[in-house]
Amino acid sequence: METKKFIKNDSGFICVNCKKEVDPLGYTSRNHCPYCLYSLHVDNNPGDRKNTCRGVLKPVLSELGKKNKNLFTITFICEKCKIKTKNKSAGDDNKNLLIQLTNSDFNF
């Protein structure tokens, strides 16, 4: 069984979707845009940036954390390869958008 290895890679970037400048998170790897929640399919293991797909990860659903009700789990679908992936929200994420995505009717 392959274990996932986390590599801290907290670089800033320009969001591929909304084009806003995104600063590093500061305490862990920045995975997605805090403004529109979009991401890129760039990791095989968190932070490694070794995935060759490079497709746009569209946020399609968010769910309240089971242990921490201030955090959400965001589900993404890659617009290129159609893989489904999840990531935790960050403290500076757009809370209104996270709440809107809890009512998503996206079918997996």
Backbone torsions as a table, in degrees:
resi	resn	phi	psi	omega
1	MET	NA	127.8	-179.7
2	GLU	-82.2	131.4	177.8
3	THR	-97.2	144.4	177.9
4	LYS	-79.8	134.4	179.0
5	LYS	-114.2	125.7	-179.6
6	PHE	-85.6	129.9	174.9
7	ILE	-119.6	118.7	179.8
8	LYS	-68.0	123.1	179.3
9	ASN	-142.9	83.2	-171.8
10	ASP	-102.3	60.3	-180.0
11	SER	-89.5	148.2	170.8
12	GLY	-76.9	166.8	-179.6
13	PHE	-162.1	168.9	170.9
14	ILE	-98.8	126.5	-177.0
15	CYS	-65.4	131.2	179.7
16	VAL	-68.0	-24.0	-177.5
17	ASN	-92.3	-58.6	-174.1
18	CYS	-97.7	-7.9	175.8
19	LYS	69.3	12.1	178.0
20	LYS	-80.5	151.1	175.9
21	GLU	-78.4	129.2	-177.4
22	VAL	-113.9	121.9	179.3
23	ASP	-79.8	158.0	173.6
24	PRO	-57.4	152.6	-177.8
25	LEU	-75.9	-38.2	175.0
26	GLY	102.6	-24.4	-178.1
27	TYR	-127.1	-11.4	176.6
28	THR	-159.7	-175.9	-179.4
29	SER	-73.9	132.3	175.0
30	ARG	-75.9	122.4	-175.4
31	ASN	-104.3	-25.5	-173.2
32	HIS	-152.5	167.7	179.8
33	CYS	-74.1	129.0	179.9
34	PRO	-73.6	-15.7	-177.2
35	TYR	-85.2	-48.4	-176.5
36	CYS	-117.4	-6.8	176.6
37	LEU	73.6	2.3	178.0
38	TYR	-70.8	158.5	-178.9
39	SER	-144.7	-177.7	174.5
40	LEU	-123.1	144.9	178.4
41	HIS	-82.2	84.3	-174.0
42	VAL	-120.3	-12.1	-175.7
43	ASP	-109.7	140.2	164.8
44	ASN	-87.8	-49.3	171.7
45	ASN	-116.8	147.7	-174.3
46	PRO	-49.4	120.5	175.8
47	GLY	88.3	-5.3	-174.6
48	ASP	-80.2	-20.3	178.3
49	ARG	55.3	32.8	-176.5
50	LYS	-104.4	1.7	179.9
51	ASN	-78.8	134.4	-176.8
52	THR	-89.3	-6.3	-178.2
53	CYS	-60.6	-55.4	179.5
54	ARG	62.5	19.2	177.7
55	GLY	-73.1	164.7	177.7
56	VAL	-81.8	128.5	176.3
57	LEU	-95.2	112.1	-178.4
58	LYS	-90.7	128.1	176.1
59	PRO	-72.7	128.2	-175.8
60	VAL	-122.1	-15.2	-176.9
61	LEU	-160.0	145.3	169.3
62	SER	-133.3	147.0	-179.3
63	GLU	-132.2	139.4	177.4
64	LEU	-62.9	141.9	177.3
65	GLY	-62.7	146.2	-179.9
66	LYS	-76.7	-37.8	-179.4
67	LYS	-93.0	-39.2	-177.4
68	ASN	-118.7	108.1	-176.6
69	LYS	-74.3	-2.7	175.8
70	ASN	-91.8	-9.3	180.0
71	LEU	-111.7	152.3	176.9
72	PHE	-120.1	156.6	166.5
73	THR	-104.4	124.3	-178.6
74	ILE	-101.0	130.5	175.1
75	THR	-100.8	131.9	-179.7
76	PHE	-117.9	150.7	170.6
77	ILE	-121.7	128.7	178.0
78	CYS	-74.4	124.7	-178.7
79	GLU	-71.6	-13.6	-179.6
80	LYS	-96.1	-55.5	-174.8
81	CYS	-105.0	-4.2	174.9
82	LYS	70.6	10.6	177.2
83	ILE	-68.1	148.2	176.4
84	LYS	-102.3	134.2	178.3
85	THR	-140.6	159.2	-179.0
86	LYS	-129.0	153.7	175.7
87	ASN	-153.5	153.7	177.4
88	LYS	-76.1	148.3	174.9
89	SER	-71.7	163.5	175.9
90	ALA	-110.4	160.9	-176.3
91	GLY	-61.4	-25.3	-178.4
92	ASP	-100.6	11.5	179.0
93	ASP	-67.8	153.2	178.6
94	ASN	-64.9	101.8	-175.8
95	LYS	-63.9	-37.1	179.0
96	ASN	-61.7	-41.4	178.8
97	LEU	-68.7	-40.2	176.4
98	LEU	-58.8	-42.9	179.5
99	ILE	-66.1	-42.3	177.4
100	GLN	-57.9	-40.1	-177.7
101	LEU	-72.2	-14.7	175.7
102	THR	-70.5	-19.8	178.9
103	ASN	-98.8	16.6	-177.6
104	SER	-64.2	141.7	175.4
105	ASP	-109.2	25.6	179.9
106	PHE	-65.3	132.0	179.4
107	ASN	-97.7	131.2	-179.7
108	PHE	-93.3	NA	NA
